């Protein structure tokens, strides 16, 4: 084991140990911080240096899970950006030392304006701690830096505590996958969270036949709907219960065996065939399409056929690689 590897291991161990201690005994003030986030009309986050960078990440996380807010630079706040804050907005400040000059100037002004304030810090007895309504003290912590100076363990602890606040508040607000998707429409993540019914072809564009339909009739339906497969349903109970799937592979195997086109499709189809429940979402459907190379995937709701996904549509929308 060389010196470089030991150095890497030492840094990772120091940060992991700090988080383990924090998780074993979270500051009770974290609970109060969650309450304040949940009750705030808006959330302004501030900080300088490395702690400020963690504050930016906290602000971004809050926004991504539905909490309105923004990051405010302490210096810019003193030159007009205080106007961004509305009455009642919560201010969350990040400073491990609790002695940032910029925040020592800013926080009294915020207090005078009536804004509730929270400080995430390492020192409960710091000057900044005396200027806020709620202190979330996480320290002390020895930095992993060989000089003991560069923020590392401290920023990791701030980040973890901030995530705990944001994601706990998210859970209590019952912010679900659909709401998350609405705030993340772009990129691979946004695409994977799209609702199935926003991409699937409806029944009017789906080749659907009953089990007693002839193979010849089934092929006509496939041609008429311009699809690559037909879905076989049972309608005896007044429902469109999916019982099988007929694909070009089924057709080739049948014809290779000398089969005729007048036999019922039930004699040739694949039972029960792959399908995706609408509630599973697009991400689940994509896994099926990619794993089994499915060209046409039926979408069902409690077993009832409601439409289908076509691979060519997914490729055209950049959900799959061609």
TORZADO-28888 format. One record per atom (N, C-alpha, C, O): x, y, z. Coordinates in steps of 0.02 Angstrom, whole numbers, padded with zeros to 5 digits, always signed. Layout:
XYZ/...
! end
This chain:
+00043-00060+00000/+00000+00000+00000/+00045+00062+00000/+00085+00070+00046/+00038+00105-00050/+00082+00163-00053/+00055+00223-00014/-00002+00221+00010/+00096+00275-00007/+00078+00333+00034/+00016+00368+00007/-00025+00393+00045/+00010+00371-00060/-00047+00405-00089/-00112+00370-00072/-00162+00402-00054/-00111+00304-00076/-00172+00266-00059/-00190+00276+00014/-00249+00284+00031/-00140+00276+00058/-00153+00287+00130/-00182+00356+00142/-00225+00365+00185/-00159+00406+00104/-00185+00473+00112/-00259+00476+00092/-00300+00507+00127/-00275+00445+00036/-00345+00442+00013/-00388+00407+00065/-00442+00431+00082/-00363+00351+00089/-00401+00313+00139/-00412+00353+00203/-00465+00350+00234/-00361+00392+00223/-00366+00432+00284/-00419+00486+00277/-00458+00498+00323/-00421+00519+00219/-00471+00571+00208/-00542+00542+00209/-00587+00568+00242/-00551+00488+00173/-00617+00457+00170/-00639+00431+00238/-00697+00438+00257/-00593+00403+00275/-00609+00377+00342/-00628+00433+00389/-00674+00426+00429/-00591+00490+00384/-00606+00546+00428/-00676+00573+00415/-00713+00588+00462/-00695+00579+00352/-00761+00605+00336/-00815+00555+00354/-00868+00574+00379/-00802+00491+00340/-00852+00439+00357/-00863+00435+00432/-00919+00427+00455/-00809+00440+00471/-00815+00437+00543/-00856+00495+00570/-00896+00487+00616/-00845+00554+00542/-00882+00613+00564/-00957+00605+00550/-00998+00622+00592/-00973+00578+00492/-01043+00568+00475/-01075+00514+00518/-01133+00518+00537/-01036+00462+00534/-01061+00410+00578/-01079+00438+00647/-01130+00421+00675/-01035+00481+00673/-01049+00512+00738/-01110+00557+00733/-01152+00558+00778/-01115+00594+00679/-01171+00639+00671/-01237+00601+00665/-01287+00621+00694/-01236+00546+00628/-01296+00506+00620/-01317+00472+00685/-01377+00462+00698/-01268+00454+00727/-01283+00421+00790/-01317+00468+00840/-01356+00446+00881/-01301+00533+00835/-01330+00581+00882/-01342+00647+00846/-01306+00696+00858/-01394+00650+00803/-01408+00713+00766/-01428+00768+00815/-01463+00754+00864/-01407+00829+00804/-01427+00884+00847/-01503+00892+00847/-01533+00895+00794/-01535+00896+00905/-01607+00905+00908/-01631+00966+00868/-01688+00968+00845/-01587+01016+00861/-01606+01076+00824/-01622+01062+00751/-01656+01101+00718/-01599+01005+00725/-01616+00987+00656/-01692+00979+00648/-01720+00996+00596/-01725+00953+00700/-01798+00946+00698/-01831+01014+00692/-01878+01023+00653/-01806+01062+00731/-01834+01130+00728/-01821+01162+00661/-01863+01199+00635/-01762+01147+00632/-01746+01175+00566/-01794+01150+00513/-01815+01188+00469/-01812+01086+00517/-01861+01058+00470/-01928+01094+00478/-01960+01111+00428/-01950+01105+00539/-02013+01141+00551/-02012+01210+00520/-02062+01233+00491/-01956+01245+00526/-01951+01313+00500/-01951+01314+00424/-01980+01359+00393/-01919+01264+00394/-01921+01260+00321/-01992+01246+00297/-02015+01277+00249/-02027+01201+00331/-02096+01184+00311/-02143+01243+00318/-02191+01250+00280/-02130+01287+00367/-02176+01342+00379/-02158+01407+00344/-02194+01456+00350/-02102+01407+00308/-02078+01470+00278/-02111+01483+00210/-02118+01437+00170/-02131+01546+00197/-02158+01562+00130/-02103+01561+00077/-02117+01550+00018/-02042+01574+00098/-01984+01572+00053/-01922+01563+00095/-01922+01577+00155/-01868+01539+00064/-01807+01524+00101/-01747+01555+00066/-01732+01537+00009/-01714+01600+00100/-01652+01630+00074/-01594+01596+00110/-01594+01589+00171/-01544+01576+00072/-01485+01542+00100/-01425+01586+00089/-01418+01617+00036/-01380+01590+00138/-01322+01632+00132/-01261+01601+00164/-01267+01555+00206/-01203+01624+00146/-01140+01599+00173/-01083+01621+00128/-01094+01643+00072/-01022+01615+00154/-00964+01634+00115/-00914+01576+00114/-00917+01531+00156/-00869+01578+00066/-00817+01527+00061/-00846+01459+00048/-00897+01452+00015/-00812+01407+00075/-00834+01338+00063/-00903+01325+00094/-00943+01288+00066/-00915+01355+00153/-00981+01347+00183/-01035+01377+00139/-01091+01351+00135/-01018+01432+00105/-01066+01463+00059/-01082+01417+00001/-01139+01414-00023/-01031+01380-00023/-01042+01333-00077/-01091+01278-00055/-01135+01258-00093/-01083+01255+00007/-01131+01206+00034/-01200+01237+00039/-01250+01204+00026/-01203+01301+00057/-01267+01335+00060/-01301+01338-00008/-01361+01331-00014/-01260+01350-00060/-01289+01350-00128/-01319+01282-00145/-01373+01277-00174/-01283+01229-00126/-01309+01162-00139/-01375+01151-00101/-01422+01121-00128/-01379+01174-00039/-01440+01168+00001/-01497+01205-00033/-01553+01179-00037/-01484+01266-00056/-01535+01305-00090/-01560+01269-00153/-01620+01267-00167/-01513+01241-00190/-01531+01205-00251/-01573+01143-00236/-01621+01129-00271/-01554+01107-00183/-01592+01048-00164/-01663+01067-00143/-01711+01034-00163/-01669+01120-00103/-01736+01142-00083/-01780+01158-00143/-01838+01137-00147/-01751+01195-00191/-01790+01213-00251/-01811+01151-00289/-01867+01148-00316/-01767+01101-00293/-01782+01042-00333/-01836+00998-00302/-01866+00957-00337/-01850+01008-00237/-01903+00969-00206/-01962+01013-00185/-02000+00995-00141/-01968+01071-00217/-02029+01110-00212/-02031+01165-00160/-02085+01191-00146/-01974+01184-00131/-01974+01238-00082/-01947+01302-00115/-01889+01303-00136/-01986+01354-00119/-01963+01416-00153/-01908+01450-00115/-01912+01458-00054/-01856+01469-00150/-01802+01503-00116/-01745+01518-00163/-01749+01505-00223/-01691+01545-00136/-01635+01567-00176/-01574+01576-00131/-01581+01580-00070/-01516+01580-00162/-01454+01595-00125/-01441+01670-00131/-01451+01700-00184/-01418+01700-00076/-01403+01771-00076/-01332+01781-00051/-01314+01758+00003/-01291+01816-00090/-01223+01832-00070/-01225+01884-00014/-01259+01935-00022/-01190+01873+00041/-01192+01922+00096/-01172+01992+00075/-01205+02041+00094/-01119+01998+00035/-01097+02065+00014/-01149+02097-00032/-01164+02156-00024/-01176+02058-00079/-01226+02085-00124/-01289+02104-00086/-01324+02152-00105/-01304+02067-00033/-01363+02083+00007/-01357+02153+00037/-01407+02188+00044/-01296+02172+00054/-01285+02238+00083/-01287+02294+00032/-01285+02353+00049/-01291+02275-00032/-01292+02325-00086/-01355+02317-00130/-01352+02325-00191/-01410+02301-00098/-01474+02300-00134/-01510+02234-00137/-01571+02233-00147/-01474+02179-00129/-01508+02114-00136/-01553+02096-00078/-01588+02046-00081/-01552+02136-00025/-01601+02125+00028/-01672+02132+00001/-01720+02106+00029/-01678+02169-00053/-01744+02177-00085/-01773+02113-00112/-01832+02110-00127/-01731+02061-00119/-01757+01996-00142/-01801+01962-00090/-01845+01922-00107/-01789+01978-00027/-01825+01944+00027/-01895+01974+00037/-01905+02035+00035/-01942+01929+00047/-02011+01950+00062/-02023+01944+00137/-01985+01911+00172/-02075+01976+00160/-02092+01972+00232/-02102+01900+00252/-02138+01862+00219/-02070+01881+00306/-02078+01814+00332/-02031+01762+00304/-02030+01705+00328/-01992+01780+00253/-01945+01731+00224/-01895+01708+00277/-01869+01748+00316/-01881+01644+00277/-01831+01615+00321/-01762+01625+00291/-01753+01619+00230/-01713+01640+00333/-01644+01646+00311/-01604+01591+00345/-01604+01585+00406/-01570+01550+00304/-01528+01497+00331/-01455+01514+00313/-01438+01518+00254/-01414+01524+00364/-01344+01543+00354/-01298+01483+00368/-01311+01442+00412/-01243+01480+00330/-01193+01426+00338/-01126+01458+00357/-01101+01501+00320/-01098+01438+00413/-01031+01461+00433/-01004+01413+00485/-01029+01410+00541/-00953+01374+00466/-00927+01325+00514/-00896+01359+00575/-00907+01338+00631/-00858+01412+00564/-00826+01446+00620/-00875+01488+00661/-00866+01498+00721/-00928+01512+00626/-00975+01557+00659/-00946+01626+00669/-00970+01664+00712/-00896+01643+00629/-00862+01707+00639/-00853+01746+00573/-00812+01791+00569/-00890+01729+00522/-00883+01762+00457/-00902+01835+00463/-00957+01853+00483/-00854+01878+00444/-00866+01950+00451/-00928+01973+00412/-00967+02013+00436/-00935+01946+00351/-00991+01967+00308/-01058+01950+00341/-01105+01989+00338/-01061+01891+00372/-01124+01871+00404/-01135+01908+00470/-01192+01922+00490/-01080+01925+00504/-01087+01965+00565/-01117+02033+00550/-01151+02063+00593/-01106+02058+00490/-01136+02121+00470/-01208+02111+00447/-01252+02152+00462/-01220+02058+00411/-01285+02047+00379/-01340+02024+00427/-01396+02049+00424/-01324+01977+00472/-01376+01947+00513/-01413+01996+00558/-01474+01989+00565/-01380+02045+00589/-01419+02094+00628/-01469+02133+00585/-01523+02149+00609/-01451+02147+00524/-01497+02182+00479/-01558+02139+00464/-01615+02163+00462/-01546+02075+00454/-01602+02029+00441/-01647+02023+00502/-01709+02020+00496/-01616+02021+00560/-01655+02018+00622/-01699+02080+00629/-01757+02076+00648/-01669+02138+00614/-01707+02201+00619/-01766+02202+00570/-01817+02234+00584/-01758+02169+00513/-01812+02166+00463/-01864+02113+00480/-01914+02106+00444/-01854+02076+00534/-01904+02028+00556/-01899+01959+00525/-01946+01920+00530/-01843+01944+00492/-01836+01879+00460/-01814+01827+00511/-01764+01838+00547/-01848+01770+00516/-01824+01715+00559/-01759+01689+00530/-01751+01685+00469/-01712+01670+00574/-01645+01651+00550/-01623+01585+00582/-01638+01571+00640/-01588+01545+00542/-01559+01482+00564/-01486+01482+00544/-01468+01506+00490/-01443+01456+00588/-01371+01451+00573/-01349+01379+00578/-01360+01346+00629/-01317+01353+00525/-01283+01289+00528/-01209+01303+00538/-01178+01337+00498/-01181+01276+00592/-01114+01295+00612/-01081+01238+00651/-01113+01188+00667/-01017+01247+00664/-00982+01198+00706/-00977+01220+00778/-00961+01179+00821/-00990+01283+00792/-00978+01311+00859/-01041+01344+00886/-01062+01397+00863/-01071+01311+00936/-01133+01337+00965/-01122+01402+01004/-01169+01440+01016/-01059+01416+01023/-01045+01476+01061/-01014+01532+01021/-00987+01579+01049/-01019+01528+00955/-00987+01577+00912/-01025+01643+00912/-01083+01645+00933/-00994+01697+00888/-01029+01761+00884/-01092+01758+00841/-01143+01788+00859/-01089+01723+00785/-01148+01718+00742/-01205+01682+00777/-01264+01699+00766/-01189+01634+00819/-01241+01595+00853/-01284+01640+00898/-01342+01624+00912/-01255+01694+00920/-01293+01740+00964/-01339+01787+00925/-01377+01825+00955/-01335+01784+00858/-01373+01831+00817/-01433+01798+00782/-01469+01832+00746/-01444+01734+00792/-01496+01698+00755/-01548+01669+00803/-01537+01665+00863/-01604+01649+00773/-01658+01620+00813/-01645+01546+00829/-01665+01522+00882/-01611+01511+00783/-01599+01439+00794/-01529+01422+00771/-01507+01440+00717/-01493+01386+00814/-01425+01364+00798/-01424+01288+00791/-01445+01252+00836/-01400+01265+00734/-01388+01193+00724/-01313+01183+00727/-01277+01194+00678/-01289+01162+00785/-01217+01155+00797/-01196+01083+00784/-01223+01037+00813/-01146+01074+00741/-01125+01007+00720/-01057+00987+00746/-01040+00928+00746/-01017+01036+00767/-00947+01023+00784/-00938+00999+00855/-00986+00987+00891/-00874+00991+00874/-00814+01006+00835/-00795+00949+00788/-00821+00894+00793/-00750+00964+00741/-00728+00913+00694/-00657+00929+00671/-00642+00986+00653/-00614+00879+00671/-00546+00888+00646/-00545+00879+00571/-00569+00828+00545/-00517+00928+00535/-00515+00924+00462/-00468+00868+00440/-00419+00852+00474/-00483+00839+00382/-00440+00786+00354/-00378+00814+00321/-00330+00777+00308/-00378+00879+00307/-00320+00912+00277/-00258+00899+00320/-00262+00906+00381/-00201+00881+00290/-00140+00868+00330/-00118+00927+00371/-00084+00919+00421/-00138+00988+00350/-00123+01048+00389/-00178+01064+00440/-00170+01107+00483/-00234+01028+00434/-00290+01041+00477/-00326+01106+00461/-00360+01134+00504/-00318+01130+00399/-00344+01195+00381/-00399+01193+00327/-00452+01222+00336/-00386+01159+00272/-00434+01159+00216/-00499+01124+00237/-00497+01067+00261/-00556+01157+00228/-00620+01127+00248/-00631+01061+00211/-00626+01058+00149/-00647+01009+00247/-00659+00943+00218/-00711+00906+00260/-00768+00896+00239/-00691+00887+00320/-00739+00855+00366/-00795+00903+00383/-00853+00883+00385/-00778+00966+00394/-00830+01014+00413/-00881+01025+00357/-00941+01027+00371/-00857+01031+00295/-00905+01041+00240/-00946+00979+00227/-01004+00983+00207/-00916+00920+00237/-00954+00858+00230/-01011+00855+00280/-01067+00834+00264/-00996+00875+00342/-01048+00875+00394/-01102+00926+00379/-01161+00913+00389/-01082+00985+00356/-01132+01036+00338/-01177+01012+00282/-01238+01020+00284/-01146+00980+00232/-01185+00955+00175/-01234+00902+00197/-01292+00903+00176/-01212+00855+00239/-01256+00802+00261/-01313+00829+00303/-01370+00807+00296/-01299+00876+00347/-01351+00905+00389/-01402+00943+00346/-01462+00940+00358/-01377+00980+00296/-01421+01017+00251/-01466+00970+00212/-01526+00982+00205/-01437+00915+00187/-01477+00866+00151/-01530+00835+00196/-01587+00824+00175/-01511+00823+00260/-01559+00794+00307/-01619+00840+00317/-01676+00817+00320/-01606+00905+00321/-01660+00953+00329/-01705+00954+00267/-01766+00948+00273/-01674+00961+00209/-01713+00968+00147/-01753+00906+00132/-01812+00911+00114/-01723+00847+00138/-01757+00786+00118/-01809+00763+00169/-01858+00731+00152/-01797+00780+00233/-01849+00766+00284/-01909+00810+00272/-01966+00786+00277/-01897+00873+00258/-01953+00919+00242/-01990+00895+00180/-02052+00898+00178/-01953+00872+00130/-01983+00845+00069/-02030+00787+00085/-02086+00783+00060/-02005+00742+00128/-02045+00683+00146/-02108+00702+00183/-02162+00674+00170/-02103+00750+00228/-02162+00770+00267/-02213+00806+00224/-02273+00806+00239/-02190+00838+00171/-02237+00872+00126/-02267+00823+00076/-02310+00843+00036/-02246+00760+00077/-02271+00709+00031/-02259+00729-00042/-02303+00723-00084/-02199+00753-00055/-02179+00772-00122/-02163+00708-00161/-02114+00675-00147/-02206+00690-00210/-02201+00625-00242/-02163+00629-00308/-02140+00682-00329/-02157+00570-00340/-02120+00565-00403/-02149+00610-00457/-02111+00640-00495/-02215+00614-00460/-02246+00656-00512/-02229+00729-00502/-02216+00765-00551/-02230+00752-00438/-02213+00821-00424/-02139+00834-00440/-02121+00886-00466/-02097+00785-00424/-02025+00792-00438/-02014+00797-00513/-01973+00837-00536/-02049+00755-00550/-02042+00756-00623/-02062+00824-00652/-02032+00847-00701/-02112+00855-00622/-02134+00920-00647/-02082+00974-00641/-02083+01023-00678/-02035+00966-00593/-01982+01015-00583/-01917+00995-00618/-01868+01032-00616/-01916+00935-00649/-01855+00910-00681/-01871+00885-00752/-01860+00826-00767/-01898+00928-00795/-01919+00905-00861/-01862+00891-00909/-01872+00856-00959/-01803+00917-00895/-01747+00910-00942/-01701+00853-00925/-01700+00828-00869/-01661+00833-00976/-01609+00783-00965/-01636+00713-00957/-01696+00700-00962/-01589+00667-00946/-01607+00596-00940/-01653+00584-00881/-01699+00543-00885/-01641+00619-00824/-01683+00611-00766/-01754+00631-00781/-01801+00595-00766/-01763+00690-00810/-01830+00714-00826/-01867+00667-00873/-01926+00653-00864/-01830+00642-00923/-01862+00596-00970/-01884+00532-00936/-01938+00506-00949/-01841+00506-00892/-01858+00442-00859/-01916+00448-00812/-01948+00398-00795/-01932+00510-00789/-01987+00520-00742/-02052+00537-00777/-02104+00546-00744/-02051+00542-00843/-02113+00557-00880/-02166+00504-00867/-02150+00445-00858/-02228+00525-00866/-02283+00478-00858/-02290+00435-00921/-02279+00459-00977/-02309+00373-00911/-02318+00328-00968/-02372+00353-01015/-02365+00350-01076/-02426+00379-00986/-02482+00399-01029/-02465+00460-01071/-02503+00477-01117/-02409+00494-01057/-02389+00550-01099/-02351+00528-01161/-02340+00568-01206/-02332+00464-01163/-02293+00439-01219/-02325+00380-01255/-02311+00368-01314/-02368+00344-01221/-02396+00284-01252/-02446+00302-01307/-02478+00355-01307/-02452+00256-01354/-02504+00263-01406/-02570+00239-01378/-02572+00187-01345/-02624+00275-01391/-02689+00255-01362/-02718+00193-01396/-02689+00168-01445/-02773+00169-01370/-02804+00109-01398/-02822+00117-01472/-02819+00068-01510/-02841+00177-01492/-02859+00188-01562/-02801+00174-01609/-02811+00161-01668/-02739+00177-01583/-02680+00164-01624/-02647+00098-01604/-02589+00086-01620/-02683+00056-01568/-02656-00007-01543/-02692-00065-01577/-02754-00067-01578/-02655-00112-01604/-02685-00172-01634/-02708-00218-01577/-02667-00247-01541/-02774-00224-01569/-02803-00262-01514/-02854-00311-01543/-02898-00291-01580/-02847-00374-01526/-02893-00426-01550/-02912-00472-01493/-02879-00474-01441/-02965-00509-01504/-02985-00560-01455/-02951-00627-01472/-02926-00635-01528/-02952-00673-01425/-02915-00736-01433/-02941-00778-01491/-02904-00818-01519/-03005-00769-01510/-03033-00811-01563/-03023-00780-01633/-03043-00809-01683/-02992-00721-01636/-02979-00689-01701/-02930-00731-01740/-02883-00760-01712/-02941-00735-01806/-02895-00774-01848/-02828-00738-01855/-02823-00677-01845/-02778-00776-01872/-02713-00747-01883/-02715-00697-01941/-02682-00645-01939/-02755-00713-01991/-02762-00668-02049/-02791-00601-02027/-02767-00548-02047/-02845-00604-01985/-02875-00542-01960/-02826-00503-01916/-02824-00441-01919/-02788-00538-01877/-02739-00506-01833/-02686-00467-01873/-02667-00412-01855/-02664-00498-01927/-02615-00465-01970/-02644-00402-02002/-02609-00352-02011/-02707-00405-02020/-02740-00346-02048/-02742-00290-01997/-02732-00231-02014/-02756-00307-01934/-02758-00256-01881/-02690-00224-01871/-02684-00164-01861/-02638-00265-01873/-02570-00239-01865/-02554-00191-01922/-02524-00138-01911/-02573-00210-01983/-02560-00167-02041/-02600-00102-02036/-02575-00048-02050/-02663-00107-02015/-02707-00049-02010/-02681+00001-01958/-02683+00061-01969/-02656-00026-01902/-02633+00018-01847/-02560+00038-01855/-02534+00080-01818/-02527+00009-01905/-02456+00024-01919/-02412+00012-01858/-02371+00053-01839/-02423-00046-01828/-02384-00066-01770/-02345-00129-01787/-02351-00157-01842/-02304-00152-01740/-02265-00213-01752/-02289-00272-01712/-02258-00325-01714/-02345-00265-01677/-02371-00320-01636/-02446-00309-01624/-02472-00254-01633/-02479-00363-01604/-02549-00359-01585/-02556-00385-01514/-02519-00429-01492/-02604-00357-01479/-02614-00377-01409/-02682-00411-01403/-02733-00384-01425/-02682-00469-01373/-02741-00512-01370/-02775-00502-01303/-02743-00509-01250/-02840-00487-01305/-02876-00472-01243/-02935-00518-01234/-02962-00547-01282/-02956-00524-01171/-03016-00561-01153/-03069-00509-01135/-03059-00470-01089/-03125-00510-01171/-03178-00460-01160/-03241-00491-01131/-03294-00460-01131/-03236-00553-01107/-03296-00588-01083/-03327-00553-01022/-03388-00557-01013/-03287-00521-00982/-03313-00487-00922/-03323-00413-00934/-03331-00374-00887/-03322-00393-00998/-03331-00323-01014/-03268-00282-01006/-03269-00221-01011/-03212-00316-00994/-03148-00281-00986/-03102-00302-01043/-03115-00349-01079/-03046-00265-01050/-02996-00282-01100/-02936-00313-01065/-02881-00285-01065/-02947-00371-01034/-02894-00403-00997/-02842-00432-01045/-02859-00474-01087/-02781-00411-01038/-02728-00435-01083/-02710-00507-01066/-02694-00523-01009/-02713-00551-01117/-02699-00622-01106/-02638-00646-01147/-02611-00699-01133/-02617-00607-01196/-02560-00628-01236/-02538-00574-01285/-02571-00524-01294/-02480-00587-01316/-02451-00540-01364/-02431-00579-01426/-02403-00633-01422/-02447-00550-01484/-02429-00581-01548/-02379-00536-01583/-02394-00478-01597/-02320-00563-01599/-02267-00523-01631/-02245-00556-01696/-02268-00611-01713/-02200-00522-01733/-02175-00550-01795/-02136-00614-01782/-02132-00658-01825/-02106-00620-01722/-02072-00681-01704/-02120-00740-01700/-02104-00795-01723/-02178-00729-01670/-02229-00781-01667/-02251-00801-01737/-02261-00860-01751/-02259-00751-01781/-02280-00764-01849/-02228-00807-01886/-02246-00855-01920/-02164-00789-01881/-02112-00826-01916/-02109-00898-01892/-02102-00944-01933/-02113-00907-01828/-02111-00976-01803/-02169-01017-01828/-02162-01076-01844/-02228-00985-01831/-02288-01020-01855/-02281-01038-01929/-02295-01095-01948/-02259-00991-01969/-02253-01003-02041/-02197-01053-02056/-02203-01094-02102/-02143-01050-02018/-02089-01097-02028/-02111-01169-02015/-02084-01216-02044/-02162-01176-01973/-02188-01242-01958/-02244-01263-02005/-02277-01314-01994/-02255-01223-02058/-02307-01240-02107/-02376-01220-02086/-02425-01247-02112/-02383-01175-02038/-02448-01155-02013/-02488-01113-02062/-02459-01081-02107/-02554-01114-02055/-02599-01076-02098/-02618-01010-02064/-02605-01000-02005/-02649-00965-02104/-02667-00899-02078/-02738-00897-02050/-02761-00845-02026/-02773-00954-02053/-02842-00953-02030/-02850-00982-01959/-02906-00990-01936/-02795-00998-01926/-02799-01024-01858/-02810-00966-01810/-02793-00909-01825/-02840-00979-01751/-02849-00925-01702/-02782-00899-01678/-02734-00937-01671/-02778-00834-01667/-02716-00805-01644/-02695-00833-01576/-02636-00834-01559/-02744-00858-01537/-02728-00887-01472/-02682-00948-01479/-02645-00964-01432/-02684-00982-01537/-02641-01041-01547/-02569-01021-01562/-02525-01064-01559/-02557-00958-01577/-02491-00937-01600/-02458-00886-01553/-02397-00882-01549/-02499-00849-01516/-02473-00793-01475/-02429-00818-01418/-02427-00877-01402/-02393-00770-01389/-02352-00783-01329/-02393-00767-01268/-02422-00713-01262/-02396-00815-01222/-02433-00805-01159/-02385-00799-01100/-02337-00838-01098/-02395-00755-01054/-02441-00699-01056/-02411-00639-01093/-02447-00591-01107/-02345-00642-01107/-02312-00587-01142/-02291-00532-01094/-02319-00524-01040/-02241-00496-01114/-02218-00440-01072/-02268-00383-01075/-02299-00370-01126/-02276-00350-01018/-02319-00291-01013/-02293-00247-00957/-02254-00269-00915/-02316-00185-00955/-02296-00140-00902/-02358-00108-00872/-02403-00086-00908/-02360-00107-00806/-02414-00073-00771/-02404+00002-00777/-02348+00027-00769/-02457+00038-00791/-02452+00110-00800/-02421+00144-00738/-02385+00193-00744/-02436+00117-00679/-02411+00147-00617/-02336+00140-00609/-02305+00176-00570/-02305+00094-00646/-02233+00083-00640/-02193+00142-00667/-02137+00155-00644/-02221+00179-00714/-02187+00237-00741/-02142+00220-00799/-02129+00161-00813/-02117+00272-00831/-02076+00263-00891/-02010+00228-00877/-01987+00188-00917/-01980+00244-00819/-01915+00213-00803/-01921+00137-00802/-01877+00103-00828/-01974+00111-00773/-01985+00038-00772/-01997+00010-00841/-01974-00045-00857/-02033+00048-00882/-02047+00025-00950/-01982+00022-00991/-01972-00026-01029/-01939+00072-00984/-01877+00074-01022/-01833+00014-01004/-01799-00014-01048/-01832-00006-00941/-01793-00063-00921/-01817-00127-00956/-01776-00167-00978/-01883-00134-00962/-01910-00193-00997/-01893-00192-01071/-01872-00242-01099/-01902-00134-01102/-01888-00127-01174/-01815-00143-01189/-01799-00179-01236/-01770-00117-01148/-01698-00127-01160/-01677-00198-01144/-01637-00228-01180/-01703-00226-01089/-01682-00293-01068/-01705-00347-01116/-01669-00396-01127/-01765-00340-01144/-01794-00393-01185/-01802-00373-01259/-01832-00410-01298/-01774-00315-01277/-01775-00291-01346/-01847-00293-01374/-01860-00323-01427/-01891-00262-01338/-01962-00263-01356/-01977-00205-01403/-01960-00148-01390/-02010-00220-01458/-02028-00169-01507/-02093-00134-01489/-02100-00074-01501/-02140-00171-01462/-02206-00144-01443/-02222-00171-01374/-02228-00231-01365/-02229-00126-01325/-02241-00147-01256/-02311-00126-01235/-02326-00066-01232/-02355-00175-01219/-02422-00156-01197/-02421-00123-01128/-02383-00143-01084/-02464-00073-01120/-02471-00039-01056/-02538-00059-01027/-02590-00054-01059/-02537-00083-00965/-02598-00106-00933/-02610-00069-00868/-02564-00043-00837/-02673-00068-00849/-02692-00040-00784/-02735-00092-00749/-02791-00106-00769/-02704-00122-00697/-02736-00178-00662/-02754-00233-00711/-02808-00263-00706/-02709-00247-00758/-02718-00301-00805/-02757-00284-00867/-02761-00324-00914/-02787-00223-00870/-02828-00202-00926/-02787-00162-00976/-02753-00114-00956/-02789-00180-01039/-02750-00146-01090/-02775-00074-01100/-02835-00063-01109/-02729-00026-01096/-02748+00044-01107/-02709+00078-01163/-02723+00135-01180/-02660+00044-01192/-02621+00072-01247/-02555+00035-01252/-02547-00019-01223/-02508+00063-01290/-02443+00030-01295/-02387+00080-01309/-02399+00135-01335/-02327+00061-01291/-02267+00100-01305/-02232+00070-01366/-02222+00010-01369/-02213+00112-01413/-02177+00090-01472/-02104+00111-01466/-02089+00169-01451/-02059+00063-01477/-01987+00077-01471/-01966+00135-01516/-01925+00176-01497/-01994+00139-01576/-01973+00192-01622/-01992+00261-01595/-01958+00310-01608/-02047+00264-01556/-02065+00328-01525/-02015+00346-01470/-01997+00404-01462/-01993+00296-01433/-01945+00308-01379/-01878+00330-01407/-01845+00373-01378/-01858+00301-01463/-01795+00321-01496/-01801+00393-01522/-01755+00433-01514/-01858+00408-01553/-01868+00475-01581/-01867+00528-01526/-01846+00585-01538/-01890+00510-01466/-01890+00557-01410/-01828+00556-01368/-01826+00586-01315/-01776+00520-01393/-01712+00515-01357/-01718+00480-01290/-01678+00493-01245/-01768+00437-01283/-01773+00397-01222/-01731+00333-01227/-01712+00304-01176/-01718+00312-01289/-01677+00254-01302/-01628+00271-01358/-01640+00314-01399/-01571+00235-01356/-01525+00242-01412/-01547+00198-01469/-01571+00142-01458/-01539+00222-01530/-01560+00184-01589/-01516+00123-01601/-01528+00086-01648/
! end
